[in-house]
Amino acid sequence: MKVIGRSPAKVILFGEHFVVNGNTAISMAIDLPTQVIVEDLSNKSIHISSDNLGVTATFSRDGKTTQVLGPNAESILRPVFETASFTMRKFCSAGRGMKIRIASSVPVGMGLGSSAATAVATVAATAALQGKHLAKDDIFDAAYTLEKLVHGRPSGIDQATITHGGLIMYSNGKVDDKLNVPEPPRFIIGNTGKGRSTGELVAKVTKLRQESGATYASIASEAQEIAEKASRALRIGDQRAVGGLMNQNQRLLEMVGVSSPELEALILAARGAGALGAKLTGGGGGGCMIALVDQQASTRVARHIEEAGGQVIEGKFSADGVQSFIQEE
Ligand code: MEV
């Protein structure tokens, strides 16, 4: 028997970084799937491979690698091993061997939640293989607990969006609300192709908050107001207002130092081509930006983002969060 865990990716529409320190953020699941395919292995090891990254590693149950293939295979795949082991210890009887194959369409390290998508799908698939169909809250808790071990102070918004799907408002480690909207907002995603570390960018904002508390507090309070206004605008489908608020949010992200010239080139190109609003999404520093578009402007905005050096990714709304399916052979 094989089990497939399938998760969406995510874009943050409002409030990234500020959400780490208690603000509200709004994020949306997008239909860029990550599939984690798991099956039993007769020996007790855990064999993991990633199709996209071309890496393979076999781990013994106590975490030693017995076989490693491909550049940085161990550091790339160890978090997956930790996720599967944790899930088995917490929810199932540990001790079985397992083969895990990852096939993802999410670019790695670009702010679209690639590591959360793999972790969430791994938790769901590992438990389902052992006969446990976990509740969404348990999947989120497991993926968030693991992320805290790796990254120090994540907000958990990536794991929550990818687990639950849809459009969510999130703060302080929980989903405050699922936003029902007349029509999902339509985004063009522009990838700068410049990799960066979310952990380092979060540390940069933390340093600013520690060194200039009053300045940070006033920027964060403006970000909170923007997120609250945006939730109202999204609920009534006022796309123009949503776009204007995205532009204001981008300015605050520039003030805390997480934008970059590459991101700003794509953001300006999108706005110039008729996007209703544009901002970076996720950790910033590189990675991706999003542009809110109506149907007429969509093709033109995509073309201008490409001409400014970005790679365009379609960011269709995904109402579904993580799912797992049994594939009988
Ligand atoms: C990363 O997708 C979003 C950040 O706010 C970090 C976090 O919330 O953990 C930058």
Residues whose N, C-alpha, C, O or C-beta is under 5 A from the ligand:
A	BS01	MEV	E16 H17 V19 V20 G111 R153 P154 S155 G156 I157 D158 G282 G283
